[in-house]
Amino acid sequence: MMPPKLKFVSDIWHPNVYKDGTVCISILHPPGEDQYGYEKASERWSPVQTVESIMVSVISMLSSPNDESPANIDAAKQWRDSYPEFKKRVQKCVRKSLEDF
């Protein structure tokens, strides 16, 4: 009845991914009301979610970060204040990930 955990195993630089690779999106947060008031209960985990709906949410998160509720504050700040540098750091992570294979 609880959401799965999703974690990137390669380095990733993204406002909504913790430094340890754990993904932070509403759909993966436990069901019920958000104690901080950032999310509606309807945006959080429900057992009717599918692997497909989770992956669509992750893809959406990757392309459109939510910098108002970041898991990685440094990445969110760089995304807002210095997008070209943010993009360079992301590309570096991608290259390193490809080398690890």
HELIX and SHEET records of a PDB file:
HELIX    1   1 SER A   26  LEU A   28  5                                   3    
HELIX    2   2 ALA A   41  GLU A   43  5                                   3    
HELIX    3   3 VAL A   51  SER A   63  1                                  13    
HELIX    4   4 ILE A   73  ASP A   81  1                                   9    
HELIX    5   5 TYR A   83  GLU A   99  1                                  17    
END                                                                             
